[in-house]
Amino acid sequence: MTILQEAAEAGEGGGGRRLPHPIVVDDDDDDDNSMDGDIVEWFEGVAENAGAVQARTLRRIIELNRGAEYLRKWLGDDVRVSDMDPAELEALYTSAVPLASHADMEPYIQRIADGDSSPVLTKDPITMLSLSSGTTDGRPKYVPFTRFSSQSTLQIFPLAAAYRSRVYPIRAGGRVLEFLYSSKQFKTKGGLTAGTATTHYYASEEFTAKQRTTGSYTCSPYEVIAGGDYKQSTYCHLLLGLAFSQQVEFVASTFAYSLVQAFAALEELWEDLCADLGQGTLSSAISSPEMRRAVLGSSSFSASPELATGIEHRCRELKRSGWRGLIPALWPNAKYVYSIMTGSMQPYLSKLRHYAGGVALVGADYGSTESWIGVNLEPANPPERVAFTLVPTFSYFEFIPLFRRLQRGGAALHHDDDQQFSSNYYYDPGTSGDDFAEGEPVSLTRVKVGQQYELVLTTFTGTNMELNIDKDLMDEKGIGACHAEVGAHHPGHYVVYWELKDQRQEAEEAGDDDAVLQECCGAMDAAFADHGYVVSRRARTIGPLELRVVERGTFRHILEHYIRNGAAMSQYKTPRCTTDRALLTILDRSTVKRFWSTAYG
């Protein structure tokens, strides 16, 4: 993470005020603007006093959890938190409690999952566990889900909405076309409810409250969100979204990938959707009784032949133009598209812009399964320039400075007032790569503009976890999936998998497809500018990059694999790099062409 703006000096006040309700713009009620001002004023208060607010956040976390096993192990039983000033408490905590990864916390969390009801991590009972998406290393992880998890969600959504409404005012009572998907909840060995964080949230009162407080209501009922079959849910989302064609104020999903998938489905299903819309029916492909009852029993859905005829006409025109501008054509009052579009979602931006036409793309807020982290205060910025401002009440934040390790021995040693290094490494912010030296963690108020950091969260479950952000060897803007293949081939090499859409006209214009793909393979290999990769390729210690083209539908099979194993469409991210044997089996079975780079001779 790069800090783009220095935190203000710590002061007093700001942290103890109650978060006010958000508002939307209503042409008939100017008082709404003052309500927007209230929530913005609250946030600016805590941001301007970030140091004091962070100290209070840490004190509250320790007070809530110091009697639990984990913190007691490091802080002991005799710590008198109330007698310590903020600096003393922060110094004690950061020196006594070590940084931890999820692997360090896993034994504690597993005990909770297995039914240990003693205060292991937090004095408050943990009755639910969240599952991460599992797309990082192929294995979902348990994370404690508490009352605070839902409450912080209820805070960040209206806060972000208040800033968006300054740029993109929406009508009170309008609709949101949200492509939301829950996975199935299940019981652990100890009887705790487990599921993805989004699944817990969509089933909570906080989700209903969010719609009331923002004044924007999702087009689909809960039964569609929780249907369990993402294809059936997508069809119903689209059908109800078209029924509210004139009322939709913005289009949203957790990840950009879900939006692209949904609109790709519309390209195939528009005739069925128009038929159902015109007749007030629901396709026989929707087999879920709960979804059928919810859609057909909704007072908002009925036969609309005139609306269906108009949408059918627009779809025919869109088909002729390659579906460019699909969103404004079908939802003419949509002000923006709202989703996570950074990181592994960047490859989908081009297609999303194709569908959005001139409708603005707004980057959604920044969070993890463990905690919400930051809010997008500048929604007018394009996704490539999105920046997140941390909310100092959500967790206690620490930042590990990262320095590029370019040379050993004889290199100029980077030095500043805060960091000491025992090895001859120097810092060059202009280089790429993942060979980092880590400095000592610093607090929120000591971050520096332009410095790259790794983020550490201490959450209200009493855990302090290190989050690995943007430390991949391969650039995250890479397309497709890749893995490093070693053992069977000497030396090891990277394999990139591409799924190509069948576009015959473009193929004919390109000439020999294989020649073009061979050229692409070499261009990719040469484009990886990481210093370690380039040196290793020249020294032949990393072999030539391999490009494998897979048959159409392969990446959909990977999606379905994750969903079968408990992931939710709302949390799904196509893996960028993997060593998961199940995924590699799917990819290898589907490979139809292979190319090897000649970039290094």
C-alpha positions as CSV (number, residue, x, y, z in Angstrom):
1,M,0.0,0.0,0.0
2,T,1.3,3.5,-0.8
3,I,0.3,6.3,1.5
4,L,-0.9,9.1,-0.7
5,Q,-1.7,11.6,2.0
6,E,-0.1,12.2,5.3
7,A,-2.3,11.7,8.4
8,A,-3.0,14.9,10.4
9,E,-1.2,15.3,13.8
10,A,-3.0,13.7,16.7
11,G,-5.3,15.9,18.7
12,E,-8.3,15.6,21.0
13,G,-11.9,14.9,20.1
14,G,-13.6,13.3,17.2
15,G,-13.5,9.6,18.2
16,G,-16.3,9.5,20.7
17,R,-19.1,10.9,18.5
18,R,-21.9,8.7,17.3
19,L,-21.9,8.0,13.6
20,P,-25.0,9.9,12.2
21,H,-27.3,8.4,9.6
22,P,-26.5,9.0,5.9
23,I,-28.8,10.6,3.4
24,V,-29.6,10.8,-0.3
25,V,-30.4,13.8,-2.4
26,D,-34.2,14.4,-2.6
27,D,-35.4,17.3,-4.8
28,D,-38.2,18.0,-2.3
29,D,-36.1,18.0,0.9
30,D,-33.1,20.3,1.2
31,D,-32.6,19.0,4.8
32,D,-31.0,15.9,3.4
33,N,-27.9,18.0,2.5
34,S,-27.4,18.9,6.1
35,M,-27.6,15.2,7.0
36,D,-24.9,14.5,4.5
37,G,-22.9,17.2,6.1
38,D,-23.3,15.5,9.5
39,I,-21.7,12.3,8.4
40,V,-19.0,14.0,6.5
41,E,-18.3,16.3,9.6
42,W,-18.1,13.2,11.8
43,F,-15.5,11.5,9.5
44,E,-13.4,14.7,9.0
45,G,-13.4,15.0,12.8
46,V,-11.9,11.5,13.4
47,A,-9.6,11.9,10.4
48,E,-8.1,15.2,11.6
49,N,-7.6,13.6,15.1
50,A,-6.4,10.3,13.7
51,G,-3.7,9.8,16.3
52,A,-6.0,10.3,19.3
53,V,-8.7,8.2,17.7
54,Q,-6.3,5.4,17.0
55,A,-5.1,5.4,20.6
56,R,-8.7,5.2,21.8
57,T,-9.4,2.4,19.3
58,L,-6.4,0.4,20.6
59,R,-7.4,1.0,24.2
60,R,-11.0,-0.2,23.5
61,I,-9.7,-3.3,21.8
62,I,-7.4,-4.2,24.7
63,E,-10.1,-3.4,27.3
64,L,-12.6,-5.7,25.5
65,N,-10.2,-8.6,25.0
66,R,-7.4,-8.4,27.6
67,G,-9.1,-11.2,29.6
68,A,-9.0,-13.5,26.6
69,E,-6.4,-16.2,26.3
70,Y,-4.5,-14.7,23.3
71,L,-3.9,-11.2,24.7
72,R,-3.3,-12.5,28.2
73,K,-0.5,-14.7,26.9
74,W,1.4,-11.6,25.8
75,L,0.2,-8.8,28.1
76,G,-0.2,-10.9,31.3
77,D,-2.9,-10.5,33.9
78,D,-1.6,-7.4,35.8
79,V,-1.8,-4.7,33.0
80,R,-3.9,-1.8,34.3
81,V,-5.0,-0.2,31.0
82,S,-6.9,2.6,32.7
83,D,-3.7,3.8,34.4
84,M,-1.7,4.1,31.2
85,D,-1.5,7.1,28.9
86,P,-1.9,6.5,25.2
87,A,1.8,6.5,24.4
88,E,2.5,4.0,27.2
89,L,-0.3,1.7,26.1
90,E,0.8,1.8,22.4
91,A,4.4,1.2,23.3
92,L,3.5,-1.8,25.5
93,Y,1.2,-3.3,22.9
94,T,3.6,-3.0,20.0
95,S,6.6,-4.3,22.0
96,A,4.8,-7.2,23.8
97,V,2.4,-8.5,21.2
98,P,4.1,-9.9,18.1
99,L,3.0,-9.5,14.5
100,A,1.0,-12.5,13.4
101,S,-0.2,-14.1,10.2
102,H,-3.4,-16.0,9.7
103,A,-1.3,-19.2,10.1
104,D,-0.3,-18.1,13.6
105,M,-4.0,-17.5,14.5
106,E,-5.4,-20.6,12.9
107,P,-5.0,-23.0,15.9
108,Y,-7.0,-20.5,18.1
109,I,-9.7,-20.1,15.4
110,Q,-9.9,-23.8,14.9
111,R,-10.5,-24.4,18.6
112,I,-13.4,-21.9,18.4
113,A,-14.8,-23.7,15.3
114,D,-14.6,-27.0,17.1
115,G,-16.6,-25.7,20.0
116,D,-14.2,-24.2,22.6
117,S,-16.5,-21.6,24.3
118,S,-13.8,-20.2,26.6
119,P,-12.6,-16.6,25.8
120,V,-9.9,-17.6,23.3
121,L,-9.5,-14.5,21.3
122,T,-12.3,-12.2,22.6
123,K,-14.3,-12.0,25.7
124,D,-17.5,-11.6,23.7
125,P,-18.7,-15.0,22.4
126,I,-18.0,-15.8,18.8
127,T,-21.0,-17.4,17.2
128,M,-20.2,-17.0,13.5
129,L,-17.1,-17.5,11.4
130,S,-16.4,-16.0,8.0
131,L,-14.8,-17.8,5.1
132,S,-12.3,-16.0,2.9
133,S,-12.7,-16.5,-0.8
134,G,-9.8,-19.0,-0.9
135,T,-8.6,-17.6,-4.2
136,T,-5.2,-16.6,-2.8
137,D,-3.9,-20.1,-2.1
138,G,-6.8,-22.3,-3.0
139,R,-8.0,-22.8,0.6
140,P,-10.7,-20.7,2.3
141,K,-9.7,-19.5,5.8
142,Y,-11.9,-19.0,8.9
143,V,-12.1,-15.5,10.3
144,P,-14.1,-14.6,13.4
145,F,-17.3,-12.7,12.6
146,T,-18.7,-10.5,15.4
147,R,-21.3,-7.9,16.0
148,F,-18.7,-5.3,15.2
149,S,-18.1,-6.8,11.8
150,S,-21.7,-6.0,10.7
151,Q,-21.7,-2.6,12.5
152,S,-18.6,-1.4,10.7
153,T,-20.2,-2.4,7.4
154,L,-23.2,-0.3,8.4
155,Q,-20.9,2.6,9.0
156,I,-18.7,2.5,5.8
157,F,-21.6,2.2,3.3
158,P,-23.4,5.4,4.3
159,L,-20.1,7.2,4.7
160,A,-19.1,6.3,1.2
161,A,-22.6,7.1,-0.1
162,A,-22.4,10.6,1.4
163,Y,-19.3,11.4,-0.6
164,R,-20.7,9.8,-3.7
165,S,-23.9,11.8,-3.4
166,R,-21.8,15.0,-3.7
167,V,-20.7,14.1,-7.2
168,Y,-23.6,11.8,-8.3
169,P,-26.8,12.8,-6.6
170,I,-29.4,10.1,-6.5
171,R,-33.2,10.1,-6.0
172,A,-34.6,9.0,-2.6
173,G,-36.4,5.7,-2.9
174,G,-34.5,4.8,-6.2
175,R,-33.4,1.3,-7.0
176,V,-30.0,-0.2,-7.2
177,L,-29.3,-3.0,-9.7
178,E,-27.0,-5.0,-7.4
179,F,-25.6,-8.4,-8.5
180,L,-25.3,-9.9,-5.0
181,Y,-24.8,-13.6,-4.3
182,S,-24.7,-15.6,-1.0
183,S,-23.3,-19.0,-0.5
184,K,-24.7,-21.7,1.7
185,Q,-24.1,-21.3,5.5
186,F,-23.2,-24.4,7.4
187,K,-22.4,-25.5,11.0
188,T,-18.8,-26.2,12.2
189,K,-18.0,-29.2,14.4
190,G,-18.6,-26.9,17.4
191,G,-22.0,-25.7,16.1
192,L,-20.9,-22.2,14.9
193,T,-22.5,-20.8,11.8
194,A,-19.9,-20.5,9.0
195,G,-20.1,-18.8,5.6
196,T,-18.6,-16.0,3.6
197,A,-18.6,-12.6,5.1
198,T,-21.0,-11.3,2.4
199,T,-23.4,-14.2,3.2
200,H,-23.5,-13.2,6.8
201,Y,-24.0,-9.6,5.9
202,Y,-26.8,-10.1,3.4
203,A,-28.7,-12.2,6.0
204,S,-28.3,-9.5,8.7
205,E,-30.5,-6.7,9.9
206,E,-27.6,-4.4,9.0
207,F,-28.2,-5.1,5.3
208,T,-31.8,-4.1,5.5
209,A,-30.9,-1.1,7.6
210,K,-28.3,0.0,5.0
211,Q,-31.0,0.2,2.4
212,R,-33.2,2.3,4.7
213,T,-30.5,4.7,5.7
214,T,-29.1,5.3,2.2
215,G,-32.6,5.5,0.7
216,S,-31.6,3.1,-2.1
217,Y,-33.2,-0.3,-2.4
218,T,-31.8,-3.3,-4.2
219,C,-34.0,-4.6,-7.1
220,S,-33.9,-8.2,-5.9
221,P,-35.4,-9.9,-2.8
222,Y,-33.3,-11.8,-0.4
223,E,-34.4,-15.2,-1.9
224,V,-32.7,-14.3,-5.1
225,I,-29.5,-13.2,-3.4
226,A,-29.4,-16.4,-1.3
227,G,-30.6,-18.7,-4.1
228,G,-27.4,-20.7,-4.1
229,D,-27.2,-21.1,-7.9
230,Y,-25.4,-18.1,-9.3
231,K,-26.8,-18.6,-12.9
232,Q,-30.4,-18.6,-11.6
233,S,-29.7,-15.7,-9.3
234,T,-28.1,-13.7,-12.2
235,Y,-31.1,-14.3,-14.4
236,C,-33.5,-13.0,-11.7
237,H,-31.2,-10.0,-11.0
238,L,-31.4,-9.1,-14.7
239,L,-35.1,-9.7,-15.0
240,L,-36.0,-7.5,-11.9
241,G,-33.4,-4.9,-12.9
242,L,-35.1,-4.6,-16.3
243,A,-38.5,-4.4,-14.6
244,F,-37.1,-1.3,-12.7
245,S,-35.4,0.0,-15.8
246,Q,-36.4,3.6,-15.2
247,Q,-35.9,3.5,-11.4
248,V,-32.3,2.2,-11.3
249,E,-30.0,4.9,-9.9
250,F,-26.8,3.0,-10.1
251,V,-25.4,-0.5,-10.9
252,A,-23.3,-2.4,-8.4
253,S,-21.6,-5.6,-7.4
254,T,-18.8,-6.5,-5.0
255,F,-16.3,-7.2,-7.7
256,A,-16.1,-6.0,-11.3
257,Y,-15.9,-9.6,-12.5
258,S,-19.5,-10.3,-11.3
259,L,-20.7,-7.3,-13.4
260,V,-18.9,-8.5,-16.5
261,Q,-20.2,-12.0,-16.1
262,A,-23.8,-10.8,-15.6
263,F,-23.8,-8.6,-18.7
264,A,-22.2,-11.4,-20.7
265,A,-25.2,-13.5,-19.6
266,L,-27.6,-10.8,-20.7
267,E,-26.0,-11.0,-24.2
268,E,-27.1,-14.6,-24.4
269,L,-30.4,-14.4,-22.5
270,W,-32.0,-11.1,-23.6
271,E,-34.8,-12.8,-25.6
272,D,-35.9,-15.0,-22.7
273,L,-35.7,-12.0,-20.4
274,C,-37.9,-9.8,-22.7
275,A,-40.4,-12.7,-23.0
276,D,-40.7,-13.1,-19.3
277,L,-40.9,-9.3,-18.7
278,G,-43.7,-8.9,-21.3
279,Q,-45.8,-11.9,-20.0
280,G,-45.0,-11.6,-16.3
281,T,-43.6,-15.1,-16.3
282,L,-40.4,-16.7,-15.1
283,S,-38.2,-19.0,-17.3
284,S,-38.5,-22.8,-16.5
285,A,-34.7,-22.7,-16.2
286,I,-35.3,-21.1,-12.7
287,S,-35.9,-24.3,-10.7
288,S,-35.5,-22.9,-7.2
289,P,-39.0,-22.8,-5.6
290,E,-37.9,-20.0,-3.2
291,M,-36.7,-17.8,-6.1
292,R,-39.8,-18.5,-8.2
293,R,-42.1,-17.6,-5.3
294,A,-40.1,-14.4,-4.5
295,V,-40.0,-13.1,-8.1
296,L,-43.5,-14.1,-9.2
297,G,-45.0,-13.0,-5.9
298,S,-43.4,-9.6,-5.9
299,S,-45.7,-6.7,-6.2
300,S,-43.1,-5.0,-8.3
301,F,-43.1,-7.6,-11.0
302,S,-46.0,-8.0,-13.4
303,A,-46.6,-8.3,-17.2
304,S,-45.2,-5.2,-18.9
305,P,-45.6,-5.7,-22.6
306,E,-44.8,-2.1,-23.6
307,L,-41.6,-2.0,-21.5
308,A,-40.6,-5.4,-22.8
309,T,-41.1,-4.3,-26.4
310,G,-38.9,-1.2,-25.9
311,I,-36.1,-3.2,-24.2
312,E,-36.3,-5.8,-26.9
313,H,-35.8,-3.1,-29.5
314,R,-32.8,-1.7,-27.7
315,C,-31.3,-5.1,-27.2
316,R,-31.4,-5.7,-31.0
317,E,-29.6,-2.4,-31.6
318,L,-27.1,-3.2,-28.9
319,K,-26.4,-6.6,-30.4
320,R,-25.6,-5.0,-33.7
321,S,-23.1,-2.6,-32.0
322,G,-21.4,-5.3,-30.0
323,W,-23.3,-4.4,-26.8
324,R,-21.4,-1.2,-26.3
325,G,-23.2,1.2,-23.9
326,L,-25.5,-1.6,-22.6
327,I,-25.9,0.0,-19.2
328,P,-27.2,3.5,-20.3
329,A,-29.3,2.0,-23.0
330,L,-31.2,-0.3,-20.6
331,W,-31.0,1.7,-17.4
332,P,-31.1,5.3,-18.7
333,N,-31.1,7.0,-15.2
334,A,-28.1,5.1,-13.9
335,K,-25.6,7.6,-12.6
336,Y,-22.6,5.3,-12.1
337,V,-21.3,1.8,-11.8
338,Y,-20.0,0.9,-8.3
339,S,-17.6,-2.0,-7.6
340,I,-14.1,-3.1,-6.6
341,M,-12.1,-2.4,-9.7
342,T,-8.5,-2.4,-8.4
343,G,-5.9,-5.2,-8.1
344,S,-7.0,-8.4,-9.7
345,M,-10.1,-6.7,-11.0
346,Q,-8.2,-4.4,-13.3
347,P,-8.2,-6.8,-16.3
348,Y,-12.0,-6.5,-16.4
349,L,-12.1,-2.7,-16.6
350,S,-11.9,-2.6,-20.4
351,K,-15.0,-4.8,-20.8
352,L,-16.8,-3.0,-18.1
353,R,-16.2,0.4,-19.8
354,H,-17.5,-1.2,-23.0
355,Y,-20.8,-2.0,-21.3
356,A,-20.9,1.3,-19.3
357,G,-20.6,3.6,-22.3
358,G,-20.3,7.1,-20.8
359,V,-21.6,6.0,-17.3
360,A,-18.9,6.7,-14.6
361,L,-17.0,3.8,-13.0
362,V,-16.6,4.4,-9.3
363,G,-14.2,2.3,-7.2
364,A,-15.7,0.7,-4.2
365,D,-14.2,0.9,-0.7
366,Y,-11.3,-1.1,0.6
367,G,-11.6,-4.0,3.0
368,S,-10.6,-7.6,3.8
369,T,-12.3,-10.5,5.4
370,E,-10.8,-9.4,8.7
371,S,-11.9,-5.8,8.7
372,W,-13.0,-2.8,6.6
373,I,-10.0,-0.6,6.0
374,G,-10.6,2.5,3.9
375,V,-13.2,4.6,2.1
376,N,-13.1,6.2,-1.4
377,L,-13.5,9.9,-0.8
378,E,-13.0,11.0,-4.4
379,P,-15.5,9.0,-6.4
380,A,-15.0,11.1,-9.5
381,N,-11.5,9.7,-10.0
382,P,-11.3,6.8,-12.5
383,P,-10.6,3.4,-11.0
384,E,-6.9,3.6,-12.1
385,R,-6.5,6.6,-9.8
386,V,-8.6,5.5,-6.8
387,A,-7.2,6.2,-3.4
388,F,-8.5,5.0,0.0
389,T,-8.6,7.0,3.2
390,L,-8.3,4.8,6.3
391,V,-11.1,5.0,8.8
392,P,-9.3,5.1,12.2
393,T,-12.2,3.7,14.2
394,F,-12.4,0.3,12.4
395,S,-9.1,-1.2,13.6
396,Y,-5.8,-0.3,15.0
397,F,-3.5,0.2,12.0
398,E,0.3,-0.3,11.8
399,F,2.4,0.0,8.7
400,I,5.6,-1.9,7.8
401,P,7.8,0.1,5.5
402,L,9.0,-1.9,2.5
403,F,12.4,-1.2,0.9
404,R,13.6,-2.7,-2.4
405,R,16.6,-5.0,-2.0
406,L,18.6,-4.3,-5.1
407,Q,22.2,-5.3,-4.2
408,R,24.1,-7.0,-1.4
409,G,27.5,-5.7,-0.3
410,G,28.9,-2.4,-1.5
411,A,25.6,-0.8,-2.3
412,A,24.7,2.5,-1.0
413,L,22.8,2.0,2.3
414,H,19.5,3.8,2.6
415,H,19.1,5.4,6.0
416,D,16.6,7.7,7.6
417,D,15.8,8.8,11.1
418,D,13.4,6.0,11.8
419,Q,14.8,2.9,10.1
420,Q,18.0,0.9,10.7
421,F,19.1,-2.0,8.5
422,S,21.8,-4.5,9.3
423,S,22.4,-5.4,5.6
424,N,23.6,-3.4,2.6
425,Y,20.2,-2.7,1.0
426,Y,19.1,0.5,-0.5
427,Y,15.7,1.9,-1.4
428,D,14.7,2.8,-4.9
429,P,10.9,3.5,-5.2
430,G,11.1,3.5,-9.0
431,T,11.9,-0.1,-9.4
432,S,9.6,-3.1,-9.5
433,G,9.8,-6.5,-7.9
434,D,9.0,-8.3,-4.7
435,D,12.5,-8.5,-3.1
436,F,11.7,-6.3,-0.1
437,A,13.5,-5.5,3.2
438,E,11.0,-4.7,5.9
439,G,11.4,-1.9,8.4
440,E,9.9,-1.6,11.9
441,P,6.2,-1.0,12.0
442,V,5.0,2.6,12.4
443,S,1.7,4.1,13.5
444,L,-0.8,5.8,11.3
445,T,0.4,9.3,12.1
446,R,4.0,8.4,11.2
447,V,3.4,7.3,7.6
448,K,5.3,9.1,4.8
449,V,4.0,10.3,1.5
450,G,5.1,8.0,-1.3
451,Q,6.5,5.3,0.9
452,Q,5.3,1.7,0.3
453,Y,3.9,-0.2,3.3
454,E,2.5,-3.5,4.3
455,L,-0.5,-3.2,6.5
456,V,-1.1,-4.7,9.9
457,L,-4.5,-4.8,11.5
458,T,-5.4,-5.2,15.1
459,T,-9.1,-5.9,15.0
460,F,-11.9,-6.0,17.6
461,T,-11.4,-9.8,17.8
462,G,-8.1,-9.1,19.5
463,T,-6.0,-10.4,16.6
464,N,-3.2,-8.5,14.9
465,M,-2.7,-9.8,11.3
466,E,-0.3,-8.8,8.7
467,L,-1.9,-8.4,5.3
468,N,0.2,-9.1,2.2
469,I,-0.6,-6.4,-0.3
470,D,0.8,-6.1,-3.8
471,K,3.9,-8.3,-3.2
472,D,3.4,-10.6,-6.3
473,L,6.4,-11.2,-8.5
474,M,4.2,-11.2,-11.6
475,D,2.5,-7.8,-12.2
476,E,-1.1,-7.9,-11.0
477,K,-2.3,-6.4,-14.2
478,G,-1.4,-9.6,-16.0
479,I,-4.2,-11.4,-17.9
480,G,-5.4,-14.9,-17.2
481,A,-4.0,-17.2,-14.6
482,C,-0.5,-18.4,-14.1
483,H,1.6,-20.9,-12.1
484,A,5.2,-21.6,-11.7
485,E,6.1,-25.1,-13.0
486,V,9.1,-26.8,-11.5
487,G,10.3,-30.3,-11.0
488,A,9.2,-31.8,-14.3
489,H,11.1,-29.0,-16.2
490,H,14.6,-27.8,-15.5
491,P,14.8,-24.9,-15.0
492,G,11.4,-24.0,-13.7
493,H,9.3,-21.5,-15.6
494,Y,6.0,-19.6,-15.5
495,V,2.9,-20.9,-17.4
496,V,0.2,-18.4,-18.4
497,Y,-3.3,-19.6,-19.4
498,W,-5.5,-17.6,-21.7
499,E,-9.1,-18.2,-22.7
500,L,-9.9,-16.4,-25.9
501,K,-13.3,-15.3,-27.0
502,D,-14.2,-16.5,-30.5
503,Q,-14.2,-13.4,-32.7
504,R,-13.8,-14.6,-36.2
505,Q,-13.6,-11.2,-37.8
506,E,-10.8,-10.1,-35.6
507,A,-9.0,-13.4,-36.2
508,E,-9.3,-13.0,-40.0
509,E,-7.9,-9.5,-39.8
510,A,-5.0,-10.7,-37.6
511,G,-4.0,-13.3,-40.1
512,D,-2.3,-16.4,-38.7
513,D,-3.6,-16.8,-35.1
514,D,-0.7,-19.0,-34.0
515,A,1.8,-16.5,-35.2
516,V,0.1,-13.7,-33.3
517,L,-0.1,-15.8,-30.1
518,Q,3.5,-16.8,-30.4
519,E,4.4,-13.1,-30.6
520,C,2.2,-12.4,-27.6
521,C,4.0,-15.0,-25.6
522,G,7.4,-13.4,-26.3
523,A,6.0,-9.9,-25.6
524,M,4.7,-11.0,-22.2
525,D,8.0,-12.6,-21.3
526,A,9.9,-9.5,-22.3
527,A,7.4,-7.2,-20.4
528,F,8.1,-8.6,-17.0
529,A,10.5,-5.9,-15.8
530,D,11.2,-7.3,-12.3
531,H,14.9,-7.2,-11.8
532,G,15.1,-10.7,-10.3
533,Y,13.1,-12.2,-13.2
534,V,15.2,-10.5,-15.9
535,V,18.5,-11.6,-14.3
536,S,17.2,-15.1,-13.9
537,R,15.9,-15.4,-17.4
538,R,19.3,-14.1,-18.8
539,A,21.1,-16.6,-16.6
540,R,18.7,-19.4,-17.7
541,T,17.8,-20.2,-14.1
542,I,14.1,-19.4,-15.0
543,G,13.0,-21.1,-18.3
544,P,11.1,-19.5,-21.1
545,L,7.6,-18.3,-20.4
546,E,4.9,-20.7,-21.6
547,L,1.5,-19.6,-22.9
548,R,-1.3,-22.1,-23.0
549,V,-4.6,-21.3,-24.7
550,V,-7.6,-23.1,-23.1
551,E,-11.0,-23.9,-24.5
552,R,-13.9,-21.5,-24.0
553,G,-15.6,-22.0,-20.6
554,T,-12.5,-23.0,-18.7
555,F,-12.5,-20.1,-16.4
556,R,-16.2,-20.6,-15.8
557,H,-15.4,-24.1,-14.7
558,I,-12.9,-22.7,-12.2
559,L,-15.6,-20.3,-10.9
560,E,-17.9,-23.3,-10.5
561,H,-15.2,-25.3,-8.7
562,Y,-14.9,-22.5,-6.1
563,I,-18.7,-22.1,-5.7
564,R,-19.1,-25.9,-5.2
565,N,-16.5,-25.7,-2.4
566,G,-18.4,-22.9,-0.5
567,A,-17.3,-19.6,-2.2
568,A,-19.8,-17.0,-3.0
569,M,-20.0,-15.3,-6.4
570,S,-19.9,-12.0,-4.6
571,Q,-16.4,-12.8,-3.2
572,Y,-15.0,-14.7,-6.2
573,K,-11.8,-13.4,-7.8
574,T,-10.1,-15.4,-10.6
575,P,-6.8,-16.5,-9.2
576,R,-3.8,-14.7,-10.7
577,C,-1.2,-17.3,-9.7
578,T,-1.9,-20.8,-8.3
579,T,-0.3,-24.0,-7.3
580,D,-3.7,-25.6,-6.5
581,R,-3.7,-29.1,-8.1
582,A,-7.5,-29.0,-8.6
583,L,-7.3,-25.8,-10.6
584,L,-4.2,-27.0,-12.6
585,T,-6.1,-30.1,-13.5
586,I,-9.0,-28.1,-14.9
587,L,-6.5,-25.8,-16.8
588,D,-4.4,-28.6,-18.2
589,R,-7.3,-30.7,-19.3
590,S,-8.7,-27.7,-21.2
591,T,-5.4,-26.7,-22.9
592,V,-5.7,-26.7,-26.7
593,K,-2.5,-24.8,-27.7
594,R,0.9,-24.2,-26.2
595,F,3.6,-21.6,-27.1
596,W,7.1,-20.9,-25.7
597,S,8.7,-17.6,-25.5
598,T,11.8,-16.8,-27.6
599,A,12.3,-13.4,-26.0
600,Y,15.7,-14.3,-24.5
601,G,16.9,-16.5,-27.3
